[in-house]
Amino acid sequence: ELMASLQSRLQALWEEQELVLLEVRECARWGEELEVLVRDLCKPQEFERYMMFIGDLEKVLSLLLCLSSRLARVQNALSRMDGNTEPEEKQSLNERHKLLSRQREDAKDLKENLDRRERVVSGILAKYLTEQQLQDYQHFVQVKTSLLIEQKDLEEQIKFFEEQLENLEQSIP
């Protein structure tokens, strides 16, 4: 029953992931349309700033989300330790925790820098775009961000349920 339940949940997550991937492709097309508009209206250096921001948006968010999920896994492993845990394993997990915490703080700094750059890009675009076009751009950035977060969350859930299913299958003789 438990295996069937896990399989069912996994199937639902895979279907949800497919829908999110459709939204991601739709968002990418929207981004391409915005890119053409910005290229046509802005100076080359301004367009370059826009493109660099859009490219870095995905990279920085992905890094931050990846580090956060890795840190959460290490914290879970640390919370499961007991008196039987080897000292080397404890030390290794503590070192990984410290390293991931530092890396996540660095990634947060990158995100703050990215947020400042977004304000600069918005200021540049405000000179060229209509109010509606500027709102569309801002909405695009929000949608792109939320889709990245949703995509990463689904990947994590799928990975978790696949691991649970695999552990369950291995525990059954």
Disulfide bonds with the S-S distance in Angstrom:
none
